[in-house]
Amino acid sequence: MAVLNLRSLAGGRILRGSQPFGMDTAATADFLERHGIKTVVDLRSEYERAIVPWQLANGSMSKAPVELVENPLDPRTASDGLQSIRTAEDLGELYLGWVRTRPDWVAESLRPAAHGKRTLIHCSLGKDRTGVVSALALLASGAGHAAVIADYAASTAALPTMLKTMAAAWRLAVPEVPEEAFSPSLMLLQSPEAAMEYFLDRFGLEFGSAADYLRDAGLSGSELDGLRRR
């Protein structure tokens, strides 16, 4: 298997993707070396990491050291109720809740890339938590709304394969989870353009620019320059 939904942004300093589905230590070492990854920022909760763990030894199986940064946001505890997500606007509002309450989480997710390290940022599907962090990275690097929306919506093509793969992993670890929890009909498991459009419009009204937000969240001027550097 592999890290799915994988693509680069911010001048190639950031790779965004899914969790490492079915990768043993050899496959993990090969993946990290092949993509030149120096830091992995894992946004999953401890519960999720236990189901699909990274197969690393002392932080790395590659020839060059790879730092593993565990920077969790558990969507079950970081929202008023995932079951209420029924529209694209609900999904966008979920994302806004994360940036309102956890600016520190956003800043720490981007700090390795801001220091020039080629960084893989991922959650479970590489769609929601990763999508929010990626959106702010793109905005901070100078991308416009159209590019951010297109990057977010690009997850749609990978979702059918990822949902099947994730469902299989969860059924092994947590058999009581119902099959419908991984249904592609659930808005929570989609990546519609309208969700990111909603998020971006309201983010701008609340916070101004991504640079202002990230500065207030704790990134220095030199770190913000690092995100802008081509």
Secondary structure, 3 states (H helix, E strand, C coil): CCECCCEEECCCCEEEECCECCCCHHHHHHHHHHCCCCEEEECCCHHHHHHCCCCCCCCCCCCCCCEEEECCCCCCCCCCCHHHCCCHHHHHHHHHHHHHHCHHHHHHHHHHHHCCCCEEEECCCCCCHHHHHHHHHHHHCCCCHHHHHHHHHHHHHHHHHHHHHHHHHHHHHCCCCCHHHHCCCCHHHCCCHHHHHHHHHHHHHHHCCHHHHHHHHCCCHHHHHHHHCC
